Amino acid sequence: MSSLDSTLETPRFTRRMGVLDRALAEAGRAVRVLDGSVQAGRANPAGPRRSLTDDTEVLTPAEQKHAAGLMRVNHVGEICAQALYRGQALFCRNASIEAVLHQAAAEEVDHLVWCRDRLNELNSRPSLLNPLWYAGSFSLGVLASRAGIPKNLGFMAETERQVEQHLDKHLVELPPADGRSRSIVTQMRDDEISHRTTAEVNGAQKLPKPIQFAMRFMSKVMTTTAYRI
């Protein structure tokens, strides 16, 4: 190529994503989450099923219904958690903390895929109110992101602390014969502990008691509703 050709070559520009671009990308992601087209990055901890009835046949109809209700609650929890973290990351000005939030959100996607798979195995469905849960959690995450990194991470740590307690309770409440659900919930709990620890190591600030109480109240409303709807 001649020097003239080189001079006339069209310059290349790298366009950075603006807030609108990121918001549109998040909207597209929300659609994939809600329609169930997102894929897990890790294998289901329950492993492959040997047959369509290799575990549900040992559950009574009442146990199967109860297990489905609990896994529907867990699925909603993961809808909320990954939406929350994506919202928190949207306006985060620290690249390393943004990466922490996105990593946690990605693992929450694994959880919701596993929960949805288990709901299908239990001949049940996700919550009909998932779009509402997603929108509310994402909006809450955006608000949290404006409070500064220590409080932002504090919100993450407190969320995971409450989720840990909630999953420990489900491990007690799940039917003893439902080993597949139990394997999924156990891995979810271990991941949530890791998320909380990561937030604390990176400078999470403990939230005031009134905010902790409000989070518990909203969680109670969500879990009670999602169990049935």
C-alpha positions as CSV (number, residue, x, y, z in Angstrom):
1,M,0.0,0.0,0.0
2,S,1.3,3.5,-0.9
3,S,1.7,6.2,1.6
4,L,-1.1,8.1,-0.2
5,D,-3.4,5.1,0.2
6,S,-2.4,4.8,3.8
7,T,-3.2,8.5,4.3
8,L,-6.6,8.1,2.7
9,E,-7.5,5.0,4.7
10,T,-10.7,5.5,6.7
11,P,-9.8,5.9,10.4
12,R,-11.3,3.4,12.8
13,F,-13.1,4.6,16.0
14,T,-14.0,2.5,19.0
15,R,-17.3,3.6,20.4
16,R,-17.8,3.3,24.1
17,M,-21.2,2.2,25.3
18,G,-23.2,5.0,26.8
19,V,-25.9,4.8,29.5
20,L,-28.6,4.4,26.8
21,D,-26.7,1.6,25.1
22,R,-26.2,-0.2,28.5
23,A,-29.9,0.3,29.4
24,L,-31.0,-1.3,26.1
25,A,-28.5,-4.1,26.6
26,E,-30.0,-4.7,30.1
27,A,-33.5,-4.7,28.7
28,G,-32.5,-7.4,26.2
29,R,-31.0,-9.4,28.9
30,A,-34.1,-9.1,31.0
31,V,-36.2,-10.5,28.2
32,R,-33.9,-13.5,27.9
33,V,-34.0,-14.1,31.7
34,L,-37.8,-13.9,31.8
35,D,-38.5,-16.1,28.8
36,G,-36.1,-18.8,30.0
37,S,-33.6,-18.5,27.1
38,V,-30.5,-17.7,29.2
39,Q,-28.1,-20.6,29.6
40,A,-26.2,-21.7,32.8
41,G,-22.4,-21.4,32.7
42,R,-22.1,-24.5,35.0
43,A,-23.6,-27.9,35.0
44,N,-26.6,-28.6,37.2
45,P,-25.3,-29.9,40.5
46,A,-28.2,-32.4,40.6
47,G,-26.7,-34.1,37.6
48,P,-28.6,-35.6,34.6
49,R,-31.9,-37.4,35.2
50,R,-31.9,-41.1,34.4
51,S,-35.6,-41.0,33.4
52,L,-38.6,-38.7,33.5
53,T,-39.7,-40.2,36.8
54,D,-36.5,-41.3,38.5
55,D,-37.1,-39.0,41.5
56,T,-40.6,-37.6,41.3
57,E,-42.1,-41.1,41.5
58,V,-40.8,-41.4,45.1
59,L,-42.5,-38.2,46.2
60,T,-46.2,-38.1,47.2
61,P,-48.4,-35.6,45.4
62,A,-48.3,-33.3,48.4
63,E,-44.5,-33.5,48.7
64,Q,-44.1,-32.8,45.0
65,K,-46.4,-29.8,45.2
66,H,-44.5,-28.5,48.3
67,A,-41.1,-29.0,46.7
68,A,-42.3,-27.1,43.6
69,G,-43.5,-24.2,45.7
70,L,-40.1,-24.0,47.4
71,M,-38.2,-24.2,44.2
72,R,-40.5,-21.5,42.6
73,V,-39.6,-19.3,45.6
74,N,-35.9,-20.0,45.0
75,H,-36.3,-19.2,41.3
76,V,-37.9,-15.9,42.1
77,G,-35.1,-15.2,44.5
78,E,-32.6,-15.7,41.7
79,I,-34.6,-13.5,39.3
80,C,-34.4,-10.8,42.0
81,A,-30.7,-11.3,42.9
82,Q,-29.3,-11.2,39.4
83,A,-31.5,-8.3,38.5
84,L,-30.4,-6.5,41.6
85,Y,-26.7,-6.9,40.9
86,R,-27.1,-5.9,37.2
87,G,-28.9,-2.7,38.4
88,Q,-26.1,-2.1,41.0
89,A,-23.4,-2.5,38.3
90,L,-25.1,-0.1,35.8
91,F,-23.8,3.1,37.4
92,C,-20.8,1.7,39.2
93,R,-17.7,3.8,38.5
94,N,-15.2,1.2,39.8
95,A,-14.2,-1.4,37.2
96,S,-13.2,-4.0,39.8
97,I,-16.4,-3.7,41.8
98,E,-18.5,-3.8,38.7
99,A,-16.7,-7.0,37.8
100,V,-17.6,-8.4,41.2
101,L,-21.3,-7.5,40.7
102,H,-21.4,-9.0,37.2
103,Q,-19.7,-12.2,38.4
104,A,-22.3,-12.6,41.1
105,A,-25.1,-11.9,38.7
106,A,-23.8,-14.5,36.3
107,E,-23.8,-17.2,39.1
108,E,-27.3,-16.1,40.0
109,V,-28.3,-16.9,36.4
110,D,-26.9,-20.4,36.9
111,H,-29.1,-20.7,39.9
112,L,-32.3,-19.6,38.2
113,V,-31.6,-22.0,35.3
114,W,-31.2,-24.9,37.7
115,C,-34.3,-23.9,39.6
116,R,-36.3,-23.6,36.4
117,D,-35.1,-27.0,35.2
118,R,-36.2,-28.5,38.6
119,L,-39.6,-26.9,38.3
120,N,-40.0,-28.5,34.9
121,E,-39.0,-31.9,36.4
122,L,-41.6,-31.3,39.2
123,N,-44.3,-30.6,36.5
124,S,-44.6,-27.0,37.7
125,R,-43.9,-23.5,36.5
126,P,-42.1,-20.3,37.5
127,S,-43.9,-17.4,39.2
128,L,-46.4,-15.5,37.0
129,L,-45.1,-12.3,38.7
130,N,-41.5,-12.7,37.5
131,P,-41.6,-9.5,35.3
132,L,-42.7,-7.5,38.4
133,W,-40.0,-9.1,40.6
134,Y,-37.3,-8.4,38.0
135,A,-38.3,-4.7,37.4
136,G,-38.5,-4.0,41.1
137,S,-35.2,-5.6,41.9
138,F,-33.4,-3.9,39.0
139,S,-34.7,-0.5,40.0
140,L,-33.7,-1.1,43.6
141,G,-30.2,-2.0,42.4
142,V,-29.9,1.2,40.4
143,L,-30.9,3.2,43.5
144,A,-28.3,1.3,45.6
145,S,-25.6,2.0,43.1
146,R,-26.0,5.7,43.7
147,A,-25.2,5.4,47.4
148,G,-21.5,4.8,46.9
149,I,-19.4,1.6,46.8
150,P,-19.3,0.7,50.5
151,K,-23.1,0.9,50.8
152,N,-23.6,-0.7,47.5
153,L,-21.5,-3.7,48.6
154,G,-23.2,-3.6,52.0
155,F,-26.5,-4.1,50.2
156,M,-25.1,-7.1,48.4
157,A,-23.7,-8.6,51.6
158,E,-27.0,-8.1,53.5
159,T,-29.0,-9.6,50.6
160,E,-26.7,-12.7,50.5
161,R,-26.9,-13.0,54.3
162,Q,-30.7,-13.1,54.2
163,V,-30.7,-15.5,51.2
164,E,-28.3,-17.9,53.1
165,Q,-30.8,-18.1,56.0
166,H,-33.6,-18.6,53.6
167,L,-31.9,-21.5,51.8
168,D,-30.9,-23.1,55.0
169,K,-34.6,-23.1,56.0
170,H,-35.5,-24.7,52.6
171,L,-32.9,-27.5,53.1
172,V,-34.9,-28.4,56.3
173,E,-38.3,-28.0,54.6
174,L,-37.7,-29.9,51.4
175,P,-39.0,-33.5,51.4
176,P,-36.2,-35.9,52.5
177,A,-36.6,-37.9,49.3
178,D,-36.1,-34.9,47.1
179,G,-32.4,-35.2,46.6
180,R,-32.2,-33.3,43.3
181,S,-33.7,-30.2,44.8
182,R,-31.5,-30.5,47.8
183,S,-28.4,-30.7,45.7
184,I,-29.3,-27.6,43.8
185,V,-30.2,-25.6,46.9
186,T,-27.0,-26.7,48.7
187,Q,-24.8,-25.4,45.8
188,M,-26.8,-22.2,45.7
189,R,-26.3,-21.6,49.4
190,D,-22.5,-22.2,49.0
191,D,-22.4,-19.7,46.2
192,E,-24.3,-17.1,48.2
193,I,-21.9,-17.4,51.1
194,S,-19.0,-16.8,48.6
195,H,-20.8,-13.7,47.3
196,R,-21.3,-12.3,50.8
197,T,-17.7,-12.9,51.7
198,T,-16.5,-11.2,48.5
199,A,-18.6,-8.2,49.2
200,E,-17.3,-8.0,52.8
201,V,-13.6,-8.4,51.7
202,N,-14.1,-5.5,49.2
203,G,-15.3,-3.1,51.8
204,A,-19.0,-3.7,52.3
205,Q,-20.5,-1.3,54.9
206,K,-23.1,-2.8,57.3
207,L,-26.6,-1.4,56.6
208,P,-28.7,0.3,59.2
209,K,-31.2,-1.9,61.1
210,P,-34.3,-0.2,59.6
211,I,-33.0,-1.0,56.1
212,Q,-32.3,-4.6,57.1
213,F,-35.8,-4.9,58.5
214,A,-37.3,-3.5,55.3
215,M,-35.4,-6.0,53.2
216,R,-36.7,-8.8,55.4
217,F,-40.2,-7.6,55.1
218,M,-40.0,-7.3,51.3
219,S,-38.5,-10.8,51.2
220,K,-41.3,-12.2,53.2
221,V,-43.9,-10.7,50.9
222,M,-42.1,-12.1,47.9
223,T,-41.6,-15.6,49.3
224,T,-45.2,-15.9,50.5
225,T,-46.6,-14.8,47.1
226,A,-44.2,-16.8,44.9
227,Y,-44.9,-20.0,46.7
228,R,-48.4,-20.0,45.3
229,I,-48.4,-17.7,42.2
